């Protein structure tokens, strides 16, 4: 089953996350951007970098968004080229250890 979530990089880290989330919602609702109905937008900060996870109602919308080239977000007269990629869930080391031990695999293996 195709994923409904895309990862969006290239976001301005100096703006409030709620403003960035609002702008992303508007951008990805537009059909010209391949968008459609959105169920969730999470803006994540990692030091000077910011990215977002945008979850759509259906995997088809996410696939359309991924096919569109050159997503550009305009905020306050500035233009931010976005890097839109498929989101793959990453497990923390603790989650990996829990999964291994639940399957009977030694965590030191």
Jmol script that loads the backbone (N, CA, C; Angstrom):
load data "model"
ATOM      1  N   UNK A   1       0.843  -1.189   0.000  1.00  0.00           N
ATOM      2  CA  UNK A   1       0.000   0.000   0.000  1.00  0.00           C
ATOM      3  C   UNK A   1       0.883   1.246   0.000  1.00  0.00           C
ATOM      4  N   UNK A   2       0.580   2.185  -0.833  1.00  0.00           N
ATOM      5  CA  UNK A   2       1.358   3.415  -0.932  1.00  0.00           C
ATOM      6  C   UNK A   2       1.115   4.290   0.292  1.00  0.00           C
ATOM      7  N   UNK A   3       2.137   5.026   0.660  1.00  0.00           N
ATOM      8  CA  UNK A   3       2.057   5.893   1.831  1.00  0.00           C
ATOM      9  C   UNK A   3       1.263   7.154   1.520  1.00  0.00           C
ATOM     10  N   UNK A   4       0.641   7.685   2.562  1.00  0.00           N
ATOM     11  CA  UNK A   4      -0.132   8.921   2.430  1.00  0.00           C
ATOM     12  C   UNK A   4       0.664  10.142   2.873  1.00  0.00           C
ATOM     13  N   UNK A   5       1.890   9.940   3.377  1.00  0.00           N
ATOM     14  CA  UNK A   5       2.675  11.035   3.947  1.00  0.00           C
ATOM     15  C   UNK A   5       3.898  11.337   3.095  1.00  0.00           C
ATOM     16  N   UNK A   6       4.153  12.639   2.903  1.00  0.00           N
ATOM     17  CA  UNK A   6       5.362  13.093   2.223  1.00  0.00           C
ATOM     18  C   UNK A   6       6.187  13.927   3.194  1.00  0.00           C
ATOM     19  N   UNK A   7       7.490  13.925   2.968  1.00  0.00           N
ATOM     20  CA  UNK A   7       8.405  14.752   3.760  1.00  0.00           C
ATOM     21  C   UNK A   7       8.748  15.973   2.922  1.00  0.00           C
ATOM     22  N   UNK A   8       8.693  17.144   3.545  1.00  0.00           N
ATOM     23  CA  UNK A   8       8.964  18.393   2.848  1.00  0.00           C
ATOM     24  C   UNK A   8      10.167  19.068   3.508  1.00  0.00           C
ATOM     25  N   UNK A   9      11.234  19.249   2.741  1.00  0.00           N
ATOM     26  CA  UNK A   9      12.422  19.936   3.222  1.00  0.00           C
ATOM     27  C   UNK A   9      12.555  21.293   2.565  1.00  0.00           C
ATOM     28  N   UNK A  10      13.527  22.076   3.016  1.00  0.00           N
ATOM     29  CA  UNK A  10      13.761  23.404   2.446  1.00  0.00           C
ATOM     30  C   UNK A  10      12.914  24.487   3.078  1.00  0.00           C
ATOM     31  N   UNK A  11      12.384  24.210   4.261  1.00  0.00           N
ATOM     32  CA  UNK A  11      11.506  25.167   4.936  1.00  0.00           C
ATOM     33  C   UNK A  11      12.309  26.183   5.733  1.00  0.00           C
ATOM     34  N   UNK A  12      11.787  27.414   5.856  1.00  0.00           N
ATOM     35  CA  UNK A  12      12.471  28.409   6.676  1.00  0.00           C
ATOM     36  C   UNK A  12      12.359  28.040   8.155  1.00  0.00           C
ATOM     37  N   UNK A  13      13.496  27.958   8.832  1.00  0.00           N
ATOM     38  CA  UNK A  13      13.498  27.585  10.250  1.00  0.00           C
ATOM     39  C   UNK A  13      13.251  28.779  11.159  1.00  0.00           C
ATOM     40  N   UNK A  14      13.299  29.984  10.600  1.00  0.00           N
ATOM     41  CA  UNK A  14      13.158  31.178  11.433  1.00  0.00           C
ATOM     42  C   UNK A  14      11.712  31.661  11.571  1.00  0.00           C
ATOM     43  N   UNK A  15      10.765  30.951  10.976  1.00  0.00           N
ATOM     44  CA  UNK A  15       9.358  31.336  11.086  1.00  0.00           C
ATOM     45  C   UNK A  15       8.634  30.426  12.071  1.00  0.00           C
ATOM     46  N   UNK A  16       7.559  30.939  12.700  1.00  0.00           N
ATOM     47  CA  UNK A  16       6.805  30.093  13.631  1.00  0.00           C
ATOM     48  C   UNK A  16       6.242  28.858  12.918  1.00  0.00           C
ATOM     49  N   UNK A  17       6.338  27.694  13.565  1.00  0.00           N
ATOM     50  CA  UNK A  17       5.865  26.452  12.941  1.00  0.00           C
ATOM     51  C   UNK A  17       4.399  26.504  12.507  1.00  0.00           C
ATOM     52  N   UNK A  18       3.543  27.195  13.270  1.00  0.00           N
ATOM     53  CA  UNK A  18       2.128  27.248  12.884  1.00  0.00           C
ATOM     54  C   UNK A  18       1.931  28.033  11.590  1.00  0.00           C
ATOM     55  N   UNK A  19       2.739  29.063  11.368  1.00  0.00           N
ATOM     56  CA  UNK A  19       2.636  29.833  10.115  1.00  0.00           C
ATOM     57  C   UNK A  19       3.098  28.991   8.935  1.00  0.00           C
ATOM     58  N   UNK A  20       4.199  28.268   9.125  1.00  0.00           N
ATOM     59  CA  UNK A  20       4.715  27.390   8.068  1.00  0.00           C
ATOM     60  C   UNK A  20       3.678  26.303   7.758  1.00  0.00           C
ATOM     61  N   UNK A  21       3.076  25.724   8.794  1.00  0.00           N
ATOM     62  CA  UNK A  21       2.061  24.675   8.595  1.00  0.00           C
ATOM     63  C   UNK A  21       0.871  25.224   7.809  1.00  0.00           C
ATOM     64  N   UNK A  22       0.440  26.444   8.125  1.00  0.00           N
ATOM     65  CA  UNK A  22      -0.674  27.061   7.387  1.00  0.00           C
ATOM     66  C   UNK A  22      -0.325  27.245   5.914  1.00  0.00           C
ATOM     67  N   UNK A  23       0.883  27.734   5.646  1.00  0.00           N
ATOM     68  CA  UNK A  23       1.322  27.950   4.258  1.00  0.00           C
ATOM     69  C   UNK A  23       1.435  26.625   3.497  1.00  0.00           C
ATOM     70  N   UNK A  24       1.949  25.596   4.166  1.00  0.00           N
ATOM     71  CA  UNK A  24       2.044  24.286   3.527  1.00  0.00           C
ATOM     72  C   UNK A  24       0.659  23.721   3.228  1.00  0.00           C
ATOM     73  N   UNK A  25      -0.263  23.908   4.148  1.00  0.00           N
ATOM     74  CA  UNK A  25      -1.631  23.422   3.938  1.00  0.00           C
ATOM     75  C   UNK A  25      -2.230  24.063   2.696  1.00  0.00           C
ATOM     76  N   UNK A  26      -2.084  25.379   2.577  1.00  0.00           N
ATOM     77  CA  UNK A  26      -2.609  26.093   1.400  1.00  0.00           C
ATOM     78  C   UNK A  26      -1.933  25.572   0.133  1.00  0.00           C
ATOM     79  N   UNK A  27      -0.609  25.442   0.172  1.00  0.00           N
ATOM     80  CA  UNK A  27       0.147  24.984  -1.006  1.00  0.00           C
ATOM     81  C   UNK A  27      -0.308  23.603  -1.467  1.00  0.00           C
ATOM     82  N   UNK A  28      -0.447  22.665  -0.516  1.00  0.00           N
ATOM     83  CA  UNK A  28      -0.751  21.288  -0.889  1.00  0.00           C
ATOM     84  C   UNK A  28      -2.239  20.995  -1.039  1.00  0.00           C
ATOM     85  N   UNK A  29      -3.096  21.970  -0.772  1.00  0.00           N
ATOM     86  CA  UNK A  29      -4.509  21.815  -1.098  1.00  0.00           C
ATOM     87  C   UNK A  29      -4.776  22.148  -2.568  1.00  0.00           C
ATOM     88  N   UNK A  30      -3.883  22.922  -3.170  1.00  0.00           N
ATOM     89  CA  UNK A  30      -4.081  23.372  -4.554  1.00  0.00           C
ATOM     90  C   UNK A  30      -3.855  22.239  -5.549  1.00  0.00           C
ATOM     91  N   UNK A  31      -4.806  22.102  -6.469  1.00  0.00           N
ATOM     92  CA  UNK A  31      -4.706  21.033  -7.468  1.00  0.00           C
ATOM     93  C   UNK A  31      -3.521  21.240  -8.402  1.00  0.00           C
ATOM     94  N   UNK A  32      -3.136  22.478  -8.679  1.00  0.00           N
ATOM     95  CA  UNK A  32      -1.993  22.720  -9.573  1.00  0.00           C
ATOM     96  C   UNK A  32      -0.678  22.213  -8.973  1.00  0.00           C
ATOM     97  N   UNK A  33      -0.665  21.997  -7.657  1.00  0.00           N
ATOM     98  CA  UNK A  33       0.508  21.435  -6.991  1.00  0.00           C
ATOM     99  C   UNK A  33       0.359  19.929  -6.781  1.00  0.00           C
ATOM    100  N   UNK A  34      -0.674  19.345  -7.397  1.00  0.00           N
ATOM    101  CA  UNK A  34      -0.929  17.921  -7.255  1.00  0.00           C
ATOM    102  C   UNK A  34      -1.681  17.581  -5.983  1.00  0.00           C
ATOM    103  N   UNK A  35      -2.034  18.603  -5.229  1.00  0.00           N
ATOM    104  CA  UNK A  35      -2.591  18.416  -3.891  1.00  0.00           C
ATOM    105  C   UNK A  35      -4.030  17.975  -3.821  1.00  0.00           C
ATOM    106  N   UNK A  36      -4.476  17.842  -2.578  1.00  0.00           N
ATOM    107  CA  UNK A  36      -5.827  17.423  -2.269  1.00  0.00           C
ATOM    108  C   UNK A  36      -6.044  17.525  -0.773  1.00  0.00           C
ATOM    109  N   UNK A  37      -7.020  16.798  -0.273  1.00  0.00           N
ATOM    110  CA  UNK A  37      -7.362  16.880   1.139  1.00  0.00           C
ATOM    111  C   UNK A  37      -6.219  16.407   2.033  1.00  0.00           C
ATOM    112  N   UNK A  38      -5.973  17.192   3.084  1.00  0.00           N
ATOM    113  CA  UNK A  38      -4.880  16.939   4.022  1.00  0.00           C
ATOM    114  C   UNK A  38      -5.463  16.553   5.375  1.00  0.00           C
ATOM    115  N   UNK A  39      -4.863  15.552   6.007  1.00  0.00           N
ATOM    116  CA  UNK A  39      -5.333  15.167   7.335  1.00  0.00           C
ATOM    117  C   UNK A  39      -4.416  15.680   8.442  1.00  0.00           C
ATOM    118  N   UNK A  40      -3.126  15.957   8.121  1.00  0.00           N
ATOM    119  CA  UNK A  40      -2.215  16.409   9.169  1.00  0.00           C
ATOM    120  C   UNK A  40      -0.978  17.060   8.565  1.00  0.00           C
ATOM    121  N   UNK A  41      -0.470  18.107   9.255  1.00  0.00           N
ATOM    122  CA  UNK A  41       0.803  18.743   8.900  1.00  0.00           C
ATOM    123  C   UNK A  41       1.599  18.905  10.191  1.00  0.00           C
ATOM    124  N   UNK A  42       2.796  18.326  10.223  1.00  0.00           N
ATOM    125  CA  UNK A  42       3.690  18.443  11.377  1.00  0.00           C
ATOM    126  C   UNK A  42       4.975  19.118  10.930  1.00  0.00           C
ATOM    127  N   UNK A  43       5.283  20.264  11.532  1.00  0.00           N
ATOM    128  CA  UNK A  43       6.537  20.950  11.239  1.00  0.00           C
ATOM    129  C   UNK A  43       7.548  20.528  12.297  1.00  0.00           C
ATOM    130  N   UNK A  44       8.697  20.032  11.839  1.00  0.00           N
ATOM    131  CA  UNK A  44       9.736  19.527  12.730  1.00  0.00           C
ATOM    132  C   UNK A  44      10.993  20.368  12.580  1.00  0.00           C
ATOM    133  N   UNK A  45      11.630  20.660  13.700  1.00  0.00           N
ATOM    134  CA  UNK A  45      12.873  21.445  13.657  1.00  0.00           C
ATOM    135  C   UNK A  45      14.034  20.595  14.131  1.00  0.00           C
ATOM    136  N   UNK A  46      15.142  20.741  13.427  1.00  0.00           N
ATOM    137  CA  UNK A  46      16.366  20.055  13.817  1.00  0.00           C
ATOM    138  C   UNK A  46      17.493  21.069  13.696  1.00  0.00           C
ATOM    139  N   UNK A  47      17.669  21.873  14.734  1.00  0.00           N
ATOM    140  CA  UNK A  47      18.673  22.934  14.695  1.00  0.00           C
ATOM    141  C   UNK A  47      18.271  24.002  13.690  1.00  0.00           C
ATOM    142  N   UNK A  48      19.179  24.347  12.761  1.00  0.00           N
ATOM    143  CA  UNK A  48      18.862  25.403  11.792  1.00  0.00           C
ATOM    144  C   UNK A  48      17.960  24.918  10.657  1.00  0.00           C
ATOM    145  N   UNK A  49      17.700  23.634  10.619  1.00  0.00           N
ATOM    146  CA  UNK A  49      16.872  23.059   9.548  1.00  0.00           C
ATOM    147  C   UNK A  49      15.441  22.844  10.024  1.00  0.00           C
ATOM    148  N   UNK A  50      14.511  22.954   9.106  1.00  0.00           N
ATOM    149  CA  UNK A  50      13.113  22.625   9.397  1.00  0.00           C
ATOM    150  C   UNK A  50      12.591  21.763   8.261  1.00  0.00           C
ATOM    151  N   UNK A  51      11.749  20.807   8.610  1.00  0.00           N
ATOM    152  CA  UNK A  51      11.075  20.002   7.604  1.00  0.00           C
ATOM    153  C   UNK A  51       9.656  19.762   8.101  1.00  0.00           C
ATOM    154  N   UNK A  52       8.851  19.163   7.267  1.00  0.00           N
ATOM    155  CA  UNK A  52       7.468  18.896   7.652  1.00  0.00           C
ATOM    156  C   UNK A  52       7.041  17.546   7.108  1.00  0.00           C
ATOM    157  N   UNK A  53       6.104  16.945   7.810  1.00  0.00           N
ATOM    158  CA  UNK A  53       5.451  15.739   7.335  1.00  0.00           C
ATOM    159  C   UNK A  53       4.007  16.120   7.027  1.00  0.00           C
ATOM    160  N   UNK A  54       3.622  15.935   5.769  1.00  0.00           N
ATOM    161  CA  UNK A  54       2.269  16.272   5.329  1.00  0.00           C
ATOM    162  C   UNK A  54       1.561  14.970   4.995  1.00  0.00           C
ATOM    163  N   UNK A  55       0.446  14.717   5.684  1.00  0.00           N
ATOM    164  CA  UNK A  55      -0.318  13.494   5.463  1.00  0.00           C
ATOM    165  C   UNK A  55      -1.618  13.834   4.741  1.00  0.00           C
ATOM    166  N   UNK A  56      -1.852  13.134   3.648  1.00  0.00           N
ATOM    167  CA  UNK A  56      -3.039  13.357   2.830  1.00  0.00           C
ATOM    168  C   UNK A  56      -4.094  12.302   3.139  1.00  0.00           C
ATOM    169  N   UNK A  57      -5.328  12.574   2.714  1.00  0.00           N
ATOM    170  CA  UNK A  57      -6.419  11.633   2.958  1.00  0.00           C
ATOM    171  C   UNK A  57      -6.219  10.319   2.216  1.00  0.00           C
ATOM    172  N   UNK A  58      -5.645  10.394   1.023  1.00  0.00           N
ATOM    173  CA  UNK A  58      -5.464   9.177   0.226  1.00  0.00           C
ATOM    174  C   UNK A  58      -4.026   9.085  -0.303  1.00  0.00           C
ATOM    175  N   UNK A  59      -3.543   7.867  -0.531  1.00  0.00           N
ATOM    176  CA  UNK A  59      -2.199   7.702  -1.096  1.00  0.00           C
ATOM    177  C   UNK A  59      -2.088   8.286  -2.502  1.00  0.00           C
ATOM    178  N   UNK A  60      -3.193   8.324  -3.234  1.00  0.00           N
ATOM    179  CA  UNK A  60      -3.161   8.857  -4.605  1.00  0.00           C
ATOM    180  C   UNK A  60      -2.748  10.323  -4.620  1.00  0.00           C
ATOM    181  N   UNK A  61      -3.215  11.091  -3.637  1.00  0.00           N
ATOM    182  CA  UNK A  61      -2.846  12.503  -3.566  1.00  0.00           C
ATOM    183  C   UNK A  61      -1.347  12.630  -3.291  1.00  0.00           C
ATOM    184  N   UNK A  62      -0.840  11.844  -2.361  1.00  0.00           N
ATOM    185  CA  UNK A  62       0.595  11.882  -2.059  1.00  0.00           C
ATOM    186  C   UNK A  62       1.414  11.554  -3.301  1.00  0.00           C
ATOM    187  N   UNK A  63       0.975  10.568  -4.078  1.00  0.00           N
ATOM    188  CA  UNK A  63       1.695  10.192  -5.291  1.00  0.00           C
ATOM    189  C   UNK A  63       1.666  11.324  -6.322  1.00  0.00           C
ATOM    190  N   UNK A  64       0.533  12.018  -6.447  1.00  0.00           N
ATOM    191  CA  UNK A  64       0.452  13.160  -7.372  1.00  0.00           C
ATOM    192  C   UNK A  64       1.406  14.267  -6.950  1.00  0.00           C
ATOM    193  N   UNK A  65       1.446  14.552  -5.644  1.00  0.00           N
ATOM    194  CA  UNK A  65       2.334  15.601  -5.126  1.00  0.00           C
ATOM    195  C   UNK A  65       3.786  15.257  -5.424  1.00  0.00           C
ATOM    196  N   UNK A  66       4.146  13.988  -5.267  1.00  0.00           N
ATOM    197  CA  UNK A  66       5.521  13.566  -5.526  1.00  0.00           C
ATOM    198  C   UNK A  66       5.901  13.696  -7.000  1.00  0.00           C
ATOM    199  N   UNK A  67       4.928  13.612  -7.886  1.00  0.00           N
ATOM    200  CA  UNK A  67       5.207  13.708  -9.322  1.00  0.00           C
ATOM    201  C   UNK A  67       5.413  15.145  -9.791  1.00  0.00           C
ATOM    202  N   UNK A  68       4.893  16.119  -9.035  1.00  0.00           N
ATOM    203  CA  UNK A  68       5.032  17.522  -9.415  1.00  0.00           C
ATOM    204  C   UNK A  68       6.470  17.965  -9.160  1.00  0.00           C
ATOM    205  N   UNK A  69       7.057  18.608 -10.143  1.00  0.00           N
ATOM    206  CA  UNK A  69       8.425  19.109 -10.006  1.00  0.00           C
ATOM    207  C   UNK A  69       8.365  20.575  -9.556  1.00  0.00           C
ATOM    208  N   UNK A  70       9.400  21.019  -8.895  1.00  0.00           N
ATOM    209  CA  UNK A  70       9.569  22.431  -8.537  1.00  0.00           C
ATOM    210  C   UNK A  70       8.469  22.996  -7.643  1.00  0.00           C
ATOM    211  N   UNK A  71       8.261  22.403  -6.499  1.00  0.00           N
ATOM    212  CA  UNK A  71       7.381  22.999  -5.495  1.00  0.00           C
ATOM    213  C   UNK A  71       8.106  24.208  -4.909  1.00  0.00           C
ATOM    214  N   UNK A  72       7.443  25.362  -4.890  1.00  0.00           N
ATOM    215  CA  UNK A  72       8.025  26.577  -4.313  1.00  0.00           C
ATOM    216  C   UNK A  72       6.992  27.186  -3.366  1.00  0.00           C
ATOM    217  N   UNK A  73       7.421  27.442  -2.129  1.00  0.00           N
ATOM    218  CA  UNK A  73       6.547  28.026  -1.120  1.00  0.00           C
ATOM    219  C   UNK A  73       6.868  29.509  -0.999  1.00  0.00           C
ATOM    220  N   UNK A  74       5.846  30.363  -1.102  1.00  0.00           N
ATOM    221  CA  UNK A  74       6.036  31.807  -0.958  1.00  0.00           C
ATOM    222  C   UNK A  74       5.514  32.242   0.401  1.00  0.00           C
ATOM    223  N   UNK A  75       6.399  32.886   1.166  1.00  0.00           N
ATOM    224  CA  UNK A  75       6.013  33.403   2.480  1.00  0.00           C
ATOM    225  C   UNK A  75       6.624  34.791   2.625  1.00  0.00           C
ATOM    226  N   UNK A  76       5.767  35.785   2.817  1.00  0.00           N
ATOM    227  CA  UNK A  76       6.244  37.154   3.051  1.00  0.00           C
ATOM    228  C   UNK A  76       7.147  37.693   1.957  1.00  0.00           C
ATOM    229  N   UNK A  77       6.847  37.383   0.707  1.00  0.00           N
ATOM    230  CA  UNK A  77       7.656  37.871  -0.407  1.00  0.00           C
ATOM    231  C   UNK A  77       8.897  37.043  -0.690  1.00  0.00           C
ATOM    232  N   UNK A  78       9.219  36.104   0.166  1.00  0.00           N
ATOM    233  CA  UNK A  78      10.360  35.209  -0.052  1.00  0.00           C
ATOM    234  C   UNK A  78       9.871  33.917  -0.690  1.00  0.00           C
ATOM    235  N   UNK A  79      10.711  33.352  -1.547  1.00  0.00           N
ATOM    236  CA  UNK A  79      10.374  32.083  -2.189  1.00  0.00           C
ATOM    237  C   UNK A  79      11.330  31.006  -1.696  1.00  0.00           C
ATOM    238  N   UNK A  80      10.748  29.874  -1.285  1.00  0.00           N
ATOM    239  CA  UNK A  80      11.526  28.760  -0.750  1.00  0.00           C
ATOM    240  C   UNK A  80      11.307  27.522  -1.613  1.00  0.00           C
ATOM    241  N   UNK A  81      12.345  27.098  -2.374  1.00  0.00           N
ATOM    242  CA  UNK A  81      12.208  25.856  -3.142  1.00  0.00           C
ATOM    243  C   UNK A  81      12.104  24.684  -2.163  1.00  0.00           C
ATOM    244  N   UNK A  82      11.125  23.841  -2.367  1.00  0.00           N
ATOM    245  CA  UNK A  82      10.885  22.724  -1.462  1.00  0.00           C
ATOM    246  C   UNK A  82      11.411  21.423  -2.041  1.00  0.00           C
ATOM    247  N   UNK A  83      11.883  20.575  -1.158  1.00  0.00           N
ATOM    248  CA  UNK A  83      12.285  19.225  -1.539  1.00  0.00           C
ATOM    249  C   UNK A  83      11.217  18.280  -0.987  1.00  0.00           C
ATOM    250  N   UNK A  84      10.420  17.717  -1.891  1.00  0.00           N
ATOM    251  CA  UNK A  84       9.315  16.845  -1.486  1.00  0.00           C
ATOM    252  C   UNK A  84       9.685  15.403  -1.813  1.00  0.00           C
ATOM    253  N   UNK A  85       9.716  14.563  -0.786  1.00  0.00           N
ATOM    254  CA  UNK A  85      10.086  13.167  -0.970  1.00  0.00           C
ATOM    255  C   UNK A  85       9.091  12.270  -0.240  1.00  0.00           C
ATOM    256  N   UNK A  86       9.087  11.002  -0.603  1.00  0.00           N
ATOM    257  CA  UNK A  86       8.240  10.042   0.099  1.00  0.00           C
ATOM    258  C   UNK A  86       8.755   9.905   1.524  1.00  0.00           C
ATOM    259  N   UNK A  87       7.853   9.849   2.474  1.00  0.00           N
ATOM    260  CA  UNK A  87       8.252   9.699   3.875  1.00  0.00           C
ATOM    261  C   UNK A  87       8.358   8.223   4.212  1.00  0.00           C
ATOM    262  N   UNK A  88       9.505   7.862   4.755  1.00  0.00           N
ATOM    263  CA  UNK A  88       9.675   6.499   5.257  1.00  0.00           C
ATOM    264  C   UNK A  88       9.896   6.612   6.750  1.00  0.00           C
ATOM    265  N   UNK A  89       9.105   5.896   7.507  1.00  0.00           N
ATOM    266  CA  UNK A  89       9.218   5.956   8.960  1.00  0.00           C
ATOM    267  C   UNK A  89      10.561   5.391   9.388  1.00  0.00           C
ATOM    268  N   UNK A  90      11.232   6.125  10.252  1.00  0.00           N
ATOM    269  CA  UNK A  90      12.503   5.660  10.785  1.00  0.00           C
ATOM    270  C   UNK A  90      12.290   5.232  12.224  1.00  0.00           C
ATOM    271  N   UNK A  91      12.859   4.107  12.584  1.00  0.00           N
ATOM    272  CA  UNK A  91      12.735   3.613  13.944  1.00  0.00           C
ATOM    273  C   UNK A  91      13.905   4.109  14.775  1.00  0.00           C
ATOM    274  N   UNK A  92      13.614   4.471  16.026  1.00  0.00           N
ATOM    275  CA  UNK A  92      14.682   4.842  16.940  1.00  0.00           C
ATOM    276  C   UNK A  92      15.389   3.561  17.373  1.00  0.00           C
ATOM    277  N   UNK A  93      16.615   3.655  17.890  1.00  0.00           N
ATOM    278  CA  UNK A  93      17.307   2.450  18.372  1.00  0.00           C
ATOM    279  C   UNK A  93      16.487   1.689  19.425  1.00  0.00           C
ATOM    280  N   UNK A  94      15.756   2.401  20.287  1.00  0.00           N
ATOM    281  CA  UNK A  94      14.921   1.735  21.291  1.00  0.00           C
ATOM    282  C   UNK A  94      13.818   0.904  20.637  1.00  0.00           C
ATOM    283  N   UNK A  95      13.193   1.474  19.568  1.00  0.00           N
ATOM    284  CA  UNK A  95      12.134   0.739  18.881  1.00  0.00           C
ATOM    285  C   UNK A  95      12.691  -0.509  18.195  1.00  0.00           C
ATOM    286  N   UNK A  96      13.893  -0.403  17.617  1.00  0.00           N
ATOM    287  CA  UNK A  96      14.524  -1.554  16.971  1.00  0.00           C
ATOM    288  C   UNK A  96      14.776  -2.639  18.010  1.00  0.00           C
ATOM    289  N   UNK A  97      15.310  -2.247  19.177  1.00  0.00           N
ATOM    290  CA  UNK A  97      15.588  -3.214  20.239  1.00  0.00           C
ATOM    291  C   UNK A  97      14.302  -3.889  20.710  1.00  0.00           C
ATOM    292  N   UNK A  98      13.226  -3.119  20.880  1.00  0.00           N
ATOM    293  CA  UNK A  98      11.950  -3.702  21.313  1.00  0.00           C
ATOM    294  C   UNK A  98      11.424  -4.691  20.285  1.00  0.00           C
ATOM    295  N   UNK A  99      11.514  -4.336  19.003  1.00  0.00           N
ATOM    296  CA  UNK A  99      11.013  -5.235  17.958  1.00  0.00           C
ATOM    297  C   UNK A  99      11.834  -6.518  17.902  1.00  0.00           C
ATOM    298  N   UNK A 100      13.153  -6.384  18.035  1.00  0.00           N
ATOM    299  CA  UNK A 100      14.011  -7.575  17.986  1.00  0.00           C
ATOM    300  C   UNK A 100      13.694  -8.490  19.166  1.00  0.00           C
ATOM    301  N   UNK A 101      13.567  -7.912  20.365  1.00  0.00           N
ATOM    302  CA  UNK A 101      13.326  -8.756  21.545  1.00  0.00           C
ATOM    303  C   UNK A 101      11.935  -9.382  21.497  1.00  0.00           C
ATOM    304  N   UNK A 102      10.963  -8.703  20.894  1.00  0.00           N
ATOM    305  CA  UNK A 102       9.622  -9.264  20.796  1.00  0.00           C
ATOM    306  C   UNK A 102       9.581 -10.435  19.812  1.00  0.00           C
ATOM    307  N   UNK A 103      10.566 -10.513  18.921  1.00  0.00           N
ATOM    308  CA  UNK A 103      10.635 -11.619  17.951  1.00  0.00           C
ATOM    309  C   UNK A 103      11.591 -12.703  18.423  1.00  0.00           C
ATOM    310  N   UNK A 104      12.138 -12.561  19.628  1.00  0.00           N
ATOM    311  CA  UNK A 104      13.057 -13.554  20.143  1.00  0.00           C
ATOM    312  C   UNK A 104      14.462 -13.424  19.608  1.00  0.00           C
ATOM    313  N   UNK A 105      14.780 -12.297  19.003  1.00  0.00           N
ATOM    314  CA  UNK A 105      16.128 -12.071  18.475  1.00  0.00           C
ATOM    315  C   UNK A 105      16.920 -11.358  19.563  1.00  0.00           C
ATOM    316  N   UNK A 106      18.079 -11.843  19.910  1.00  0.00           N
ATOM    317  CA  UNK A 106      18.885 -11.158  20.937  1.00  0.00           C
ATOM    318  C   UNK A 106      19.196  -9.738  20.510  1.00  0.00           C
ATOM    319  N   UNK A 107      19.068  -8.786  21.439  1.00  0.00           N
ATOM    320  CA  UNK A 107      19.297  -7.389  21.085  1.00  0.00           C
ATOM    321  C   UNK A 107      20.758  -7.088  20.792  1.00  0.00           C
ATOM    322  N   UNK A 108      21.677  -7.939  21.191  1.00  0.00           N
ATOM    323  CA  UNK A 108      23.088  -7.747  20.899  1.00  0.00           C
ATOM    324  C   UNK A 108      23.490  -8.313  19.550  1.00  0.00           C
ATOM    325  N   UNK A 109      22.555  -8.957  18.832  1.00  0.00           N
ATOM    326  CA  UNK A 109      22.885  -9.614  17.555  1.00  0.00           C
ATOM    327  C   UNK A 109      22.992  -8.619  16.430  1.00  0.00           C
TER     328      UNK A 109
END
end "model"
wireframe off; spacefill off
backbone 0.3
color backbone group
